[in-house]
């Protein structure tokens, strides 16, 4: 069984790895520095694996849209790192309007890219697990294993779990 590893976190975000997956949870607005840190986490996992890796971004209802510096770093992430992934999935939690806002930001970022970026924008984390499961290793446990890993990540990232840098 694969173990969850928290890579970095503060009150606004959490980055964790599990199997061939990086999970980024955004609780507060992304900063340019935090997005660069996320990029390093994903790049490190990709470099350490012989198989294609995946990315799951969860934008909690308390996270506002990224500022200009964070958007610039997200464009860089989308251009330089995402094409190396098996799939990149971003979920906006908090209902229909919220999910639409997250999807709109994501689609805007991906339309700036000259290549085909494997981004998906499902309506829920449960739907995201179904999209990611085929890209996990055989021993990961599929959708149930991924759901357990996400519960473990969230348990290690409780509300108020660190100072905002």
Backbone torsions as a table, in degrees:
resi	resn	phi	psi	omega
1	UNK	NA	141.7	-178.2
2	UNK	-85.3	147.2	-178.1
3	UNK	-105.5	142.7	175.0
4	UNK	-76.3	134.4	174.6
5	UNK	-122.2	117.0	173.8
6	UNK	-74.4	121.3	-178.2
7	UNK	-88.0	-44.9	-179.9
8	UNK	-161.1	150.5	173.4
9	UNK	-164.5	155.4	167.2
10	UNK	-148.2	-164.7	-177.3
11	UNK	-64.7	-22.3	-174.3
12	UNK	-99.3	-18.1	-176.9
13	UNK	-157.7	163.4	175.9
14	UNK	-144.4	132.1	174.2
15	UNK	-120.3	128.7	-179.0
16	UNK	-138.7	155.4	173.5
17	UNK	-118.0	149.7	175.9
18	UNK	-158.3	129.6	-177.8
19	UNK	53.9	-124.6	178.3
20	UNK	-108.3	40.1	-173.9
21	UNK	-133.2	136.9	167.4
22	UNK	-106.6	131.2	176.6
23	UNK	-111.7	127.4	174.9
24	UNK	-117.6	122.9	176.0
25	UNK	-112.8	123.5	179.9
26	UNK	-106.3	115.6	179.1
27	UNK	-99.0	-37.9	177.1
28	UNK	-116.2	179.1	-178.1
29	UNK	-62.3	133.2	177.7
30	UNK	-64.6	141.3	174.0
31	UNK	-107.7	161.7	176.7
32	UNK	-58.5	-41.8	179.4
33	UNK	-62.5	-44.2	-179.7
34	UNK	-65.9	-39.4	178.5
35	UNK	-65.5	-38.4	175.5
36	UNK	-62.5	-40.4	178.2
37	UNK	-63.4	-39.8	176.2
38	UNK	-62.6	-42.6	179.5
39	UNK	-60.1	-41.0	178.1
40	UNK	-63.6	-42.5	179.4
41	UNK	-60.5	-45.1	-179.7
42	UNK	-67.8	-45.2	179.0
43	UNK	-59.6	-40.7	179.7
44	UNK	-64.2	-42.5	178.7
45	UNK	-65.0	-44.6	179.3
46	UNK	-58.7	-43.9	-178.6
47	UNK	-66.3	-28.9	-176.1
48	UNK	-88.1	-11.3	-174.5
49	UNK	-105.4	146.3	173.5
50	UNK	-87.9	-11.4	-178.6
51	UNK	-113.0	162.2	178.1
52	UNK	-65.5	140.0	-179.6
53	UNK	-103.0	168.2	-179.8
54	UNK	-128.3	166.5	-179.5
55	UNK	-134.7	134.4	173.6
56	UNK	-125.7	117.0	175.2
57	UNK	-105.6	126.8	178.0
58	UNK	-116.1	118.9	179.9
59	UNK	-104.3	107.4	-178.2
60	UNK	-70.8	159.8	-177.0
61	UNK	-59.6	-21.4	-178.6
62	UNK	-84.6	-3.8	-176.9
63	UNK	-92.1	118.9	176.7
64	UNK	-75.8	170.0	176.6
65	UNK	-59.9	153.9	-179.9
66	UNK	-65.2	147.9	175.4
67	UNK	-79.1	-179.1	-175.9
68	UNK	-58.8	-44.1	-179.5
69	UNK	-65.5	-41.9	178.7
70	UNK	-66.3	-40.2	178.0
71	UNK	-62.0	-41.4	178.4
72	UNK	-61.6	-41.2	178.4
73	UNK	-69.8	-34.6	177.0
74	UNK	-66.5	-37.6	176.0
75	UNK	-61.8	-44.5	178.1
76	UNK	-61.3	-45.0	176.9
77	UNK	-58.1	-45.4	-179.0
78	UNK	-64.9	-39.6	-177.9
79	UNK	-75.2	-43.5	-170.1
80	UNK	-96.4	-29.3	-171.7
81	UNK	-110.9	-45.3	-175.1
82	UNK	-57.4	-38.5	179.0
83	UNK	-61.7	-16.5	178.6
84	UNK	-86.3	-4.7	-175.3
85	UNK	-94.8	156.4	173.6
86	UNK	-69.6	-42.3	178.7
87	UNK	-160.4	148.0	174.1
88	UNK	-126.7	122.3	-174.7
89	UNK	-121.8	132.4	178.5
90	UNK	-126.8	129.7	-178.3
91	UNK	-121.1	129.6	172.3
92	UNK	-98.8	113.0	178.8
93	UNK	-83.6	156.1	173.5
94	UNK	113.3	15.1	174.4
95	UNK	105.4	178.0	-173.2
96	UNK	-58.2	-51.0	-178.6
97	UNK	-64.1	-43.5	-179.3
98	UNK	-61.9	-46.7	178.9
99	UNK	-61.9	-37.7	178.3
100	UNK	-64.9	-39.7	178.5
101	UNK	-63.6	-46.4	179.0
102	UNK	-62.3	-43.8	178.8
103	UNK	-61.9	-41.3	-179.7
104	UNK	-62.6	-43.4	177.5
105	UNK	-63.0	-45.2	-180.0
106	UNK	-63.0	-44.3	179.4
107	UNK	-64.5	-39.6	177.6
108	UNK	-60.3	-45.1	179.0
109	UNK	-63.4	-42.3	-176.5
110	UNK	-74.4	-25.8	178.3
111	UNK	-72.9	-15.9	176.5
112	UNK	-78.6	-10.2	-175.5
113	UNK	-90.8	137.1	180.0
114	UNK	-75.7	-18.0	-178.4
115	UNK	-107.9	169.7	178.5
116	UNK	-76.7	116.9	-178.9
117	UNK	-100.4	131.1	-176.5
118	UNK	-80.2	52.4	177.8
119	UNK	-86.2	143.4	173.1
120	UNK	-130.8	146.1	-178.7
121	UNK	-128.8	73.5	-180.0
122	UNK	-71.5	167.4	-176.8
123	UNK	-84.7	-10.6	-178.2
124	UNK	-152.5	162.4	176.2
125	UNK	-65.2	-37.1	176.9
126	UNK	-59.0	-43.5	176.7
127	UNK	-63.9	-35.8	178.9
128	UNK	-63.4	-39.9	-179.3
129	UNK	-61.1	-35.1	179.1
130	UNK	-67.8	-37.8	178.6
131	UNK	-70.3	-34.1	-175.9
132	UNK	-84.5	-34.1	-173.3
133	UNK	-48.3	-42.2	-179.8
134	UNK	-63.9	-15.7	-177.5
135	UNK	-98.5	1.0	178.7
136	UNK	-84.4	163.2	176.7
137	UNK	-69.7	162.9	-177.8
138	UNK	-59.4	-38.9	-177.0
139	UNK	-81.4	2.3	-176.1
140	UNK	-75.2	-21.7	178.4
141	UNK	92.3	13.4	175.4
142	UNK	60.1	-147.6	-177.4
143	UNK	-60.0	-45.1	179.0
144	UNK	-61.4	-39.6	178.5
145	UNK	-64.2	-41.7	178.7
146	UNK	-65.8	-40.4	178.4
147	UNK	-63.2	-39.9	176.9
148	UNK	-63.9	-41.9	179.3
149	UNK	-62.4	-43.0	178.8
150	UNK	-64.0	-38.6	176.4
151	UNK	-63.6	-39.2	178.5
152	UNK	-65.7	-43.1	179.0
153	UNK	-61.1	-48.2	-179.1
154	UNK	-63.9	-33.5	177.5
155	UNK	-66.2	-31.1	178.9
156	UNK	-85.6	-4.7	-177.2
157	UNK	-127.7	59.5	-179.5
158	UNK	-69.4	159.3	178.9
159	UNK	-58.9	134.8	-178.0
160	UNK	76.8	29.7	-171.8
161	UNK	-88.0	21.5	176.2
162	UNK	163.2	162.7	-179.8
163	UNK	-73.3	147.2	174.3
164	UNK	-80.8	126.6	179.7
165	UNK	-80.7	NA	NA
